[in-house]
Structures are given as C-alpha cells and as structure tokens.
Amino acid sequence: MTAQHTELRDLPSDLKQEFLPRHVAVIMDGNGRWAKRQGLPRIMGHKAGVDALKNLLRCCDDWGIGALTAYAFSTENWGRPTEEVDFLMTLFQRVLRQELREMMKENVQIRFVGNLSVLPLGLQKEISHSMEETRNNRGIKFTVATNYGGRQEILQACRTIAHKAQQGLLQPDEIDEATFERHLYTEGVCDPDLLIRTSGEMRVSNFLLWQIAYAEIYITEALWPDFNRNEFYRALCAYQQRERRFGKV
C-alpha cells in the first residue's frame, strides 16, 4: 500500500474506478462459526479474522478506496465468555504492536472509535501510540470500532451538545446535521457508501446508526475469515449495479 498510486493495482477491469465507494464499512461476523466448522477453538477464528481484515485493508488501498471502518468489538460483546474477551483484548494489543511499522510504511492512518476508557490499560496505551504515530499519514483512513455502540455514540453527542448549549456556547437553532456530525466519534471521515456484513445475518447490530443512513448494504453468506478479494469484488460489483438516489427521484 502507498499513499498515492500511479495505477490501481489489480483492479478488475469491469469495475469502474469513478464509481467505487469512497468509504467501506464492514461488520465482521462469523469468526466463531468458521472455527467450529474447522474443528478449531473460537479463538482461532478470531486470529483468522485478523488476517482477513489486513487483506481487506490492503485490497481497499490497492483499488483506490480511501476509507475502511471495521466493527471489531461492540458494547454488547462484553457479554461473551471471559476467556474469549480476554483473548480478544490481548489479540488487539499484540496486532497493533506488530503492525505499526507496516502501517507507517504503507502510510495508513489508523483511528479507534468507541468508549476506549474501559479497555485494558495496556491496550489503551497501544491504541494511543498507534493513533499518534500515524495521525499525519495521508494514505487510507482505517477506523476500528472498539467497545463501540451506535446508540451510545449518538447519546454521547447529544450530551456534549446539551452541555455546550447549557453553557451558552451553542444556540439551539445552530444545531444542524453538520454540528451533530462534528460531535460523533467519526468526525472527519465521510459517511460509508457501502456497508458489508458477512455470515448472512440481516441486521446492522448497532453499528454506525447515524452514518449509514444512505449506505448501500451488502450481505454475504461468507464467514468473515473467508472474506477475500473475490468476495470483495462481488460486493463491489453489486454496489456498482445499484442506483443511489439518496431519497430523491
């Protein structure tokens, strides 16, 4: 991956560059089921899922897609078995440490969104370090939603705006969509054009509820660790066949 390309490496000829999504969001579902089908413990599914995410990030950059947001851990995921949650926290921290040099080399700007304050301290430090190190990178914007919930994000934005109004820093009639968006975790990143969910589940699971208002949604039966370039190509083909009207005729 590089900041800019003289050509889009490996972009299939039947995909039109000018109609690619600017921002792709993914709900990475099916790691546990993938591991079970392989006769492996669930944690091996999560390891395979990390590889799938790295491959998708590289593919997005190769094909000229400027932003990727991945749903890594929801506010509801704390209800999973303690051993699995502990493994995931350790996995996130280890992967960040191992991949930082590569992200710097490939000009990736990484950002974490969600309620990060309750994450293990070691992981918080690794997140802060990786965000600080890559903040000036001008390549693909890679957002990782961790301890994230869409309703939580909207409530937090409302509280912040209400406090500003209470202090006289903001008048009620000044609150518009642009104002609201500036108080979301995702400020500075355009809304997703395409939302992909793997494993065939037909729900958005409290992910980017404000931001996906007009996103095209693509559901695939593929489990997340099996989501490769061919699967992504099929998702982009489906996306380019749709007519996006944004509520207009």
N, C-alpha and C positions, 0 to 999 in steps of 0.2 A: 504494500500500500504506500502511496505517496500523496503529498498534498495536492498536486495537480497532475493531470495525465495529458500526454500528447495524443493518446488514443485510449479508448476504453477496452482494456484487455479482456478478451474472451466474451464480450457482449454478444449474445446470439443475434444474428443478422435480422431476424424477424421481430426483434424488439426495437421500438423507436426511441432513441435517446431523449428526444424532446418530450415524450410522454411518460417517462419514468417517474415514479413518485419521488418527491424531494425527501420525504421522511417516512420510514417504515417502522412500525411498532409491532412487537411480537409478544404473544402470550405463550410461553414455552411450557407446554403441557405434555405429560406422558412419560417422564423420566422413570417413574416407578414401574409403570406398566411395561415399559421397554425392558427394564432389568428383569422383571418377573418372567417375561417371555424368553429371555436368555438364560433363565435359571440362575440369576445373579442376585445378590442383595441390592436393596434400593439405592444404597449409596453409590453403587457402580453406575446406575442410571444417571445420577447427578454428575458424575465425572464425565460420562459420555456427553451429557448435555452441555457442559462447558466447552468441549471440543466443537460441538455443533454451533454454538454461539460464536466462537472465534472464527469458524469458517464462514458464517454468515456475515460477520463484520468485514472480513476480508473481501467477500464477494460484493457487498454493498460498495465498498471503496473501489474495487476493480471496475464496477459497472457504472460508477458516477452518481451513486445515491448518497446525498450529503449528510443524512442523519439516520441513526438507528437507536431505538429505545427498546430495552428488554425488561420484561417483568420477571425479576429474579426472586423476589420474596415478598409476599403480601402481608398485610397486618393480620390476616386470618391464619397464615402459615405457622404462627406460634403454637397453634393447637395440634401440630403434628408431634409424633413421639420425640421425647427429649434428645435421644441419641441422634436422630436424624437432623434435628435443628442444630445441635452442637456441631455435627459434621459439616453442615452447610456453612455455618459461620466460619469454621476453620478453613473450609474449601475456598470461600470468598477471599479470605485474608491471604492464603497461600498463592492463589492465582494472581491476585493483584500484585503481590511482591515479585512473582516470577515474570509477569508480562509487562511490567512497567518499562523496562528497557526497550522492548519491542514496540510498545505503543509510542514511545518517544521517537524511535527510528522511523516509524510509519506515520508520524505526525497526527496521531489520534488524540482528540480532546475528550477525555472521559469525565463524566459527571454523575454523581449519585443523587437521587431524589427520594424523599420519604422522610419518616421520622427516624433520623440516624442516631439520635441521642441515647436510645435504649439499646443499641447494638453493643456487643462486647468491646471493651476499651481498645484492645489491640486492633480490631477491625476498624474502629473509628479512626485510629491513627493512620492506618494504611490507606483508608479512603481519603483522608485529608491530604496525605502526602501525594497520592496519585493525582488528585484533582489540582493541587498546587503545581506539581511538576508539569502537567500537560495543559494548563489553562491558556497558554499562549500558542498552543499548536493550532494550525489552521486547516487540518485535514478533516476527516469525518467526525461529526459530533456523536459520541457514543454515550447514551444515557442509560444508567442501570437503576431501575426502580427497586429499592430495597427497604423492607418494612414500610411498604407503600400501600395506601388505600385511596381511591379516588374521592370518596366521601370525606375522608379525613383531610385531604388536600383542600377541598372546597370549604370545609368548616374553618380550617386554619386561615385561609384567605379572607373569609368573612370576618373572623375575629380581628385580624390585623387591620382591615379597612374600618371596622367599627371603632377600634381604639383611636385611629387617626381622626375619624370624624368627631369622636368624643373630645379629642384634644384641640379641635378646631383646625387641624391640618388638611382636612378634606371636607368639602361640602357634599351633601347627598346627591345633588344634581350633577356633580362632577364624576359620579361613579358610572362608568360605561364599561363595555366589554374590554377595551384596551386597559383601563385601570384595573379591572379584575384580573386580567391575564398577567399583569405585572406583579401580582401577589401570589401567583401559583409557583409551585416548585419548578415548573418547566419554563419559566421566563427566559426569553432569548432564543428559544427553539421553536420553529414553526410547527403548527399542528400536524399530526400524522396524516398523510394522504392514504395510506394503506395500513390496515390492522390485520395481522395474520395470527390465527390461533391453530395450534396443532392438536392432534388426537381426537378430532371430530366433535369436541364439545361446543355447544351452540350458545355461549354466553360470554359476556365481557368481563365478568369477575371483578368488578370494582376497579377497573384499570382505565386511567385517563378519561374519566367520565365527561369532563368539560371538553377536552382536546379532541376527542373522536367524534364530535357532533356530526361532521360530514365526511368522516373517513370511510373509504370502501373497506368492507370486511370480507376476508377470505378465510374459509375454514377448510382444513385438510385432515384426512384421516391419519396421515403420517404421524407417528410419535416423534417428539422433539429430537431425540438423538439421531433419528433417521432423516431429519430435515436437511437436505443437502442442496447443492446448486441446481440440480434438476428439479427439485421440489420448489425452490425459489423461482426458477424460470417459469414453472407452471403458474405460480401465484402472480407473477408479473404479466404473463400472457392474459390471464383472466382480468387483471386490473386494466390493461390497455384496451380491452374489449368493452369496457363499461363507459357509459356516458355520464359524466359528472355535471349535474345541473345546480347543485347547492340550493335546492328549493325553488329554483326558477324553471321556466318552461324551456 
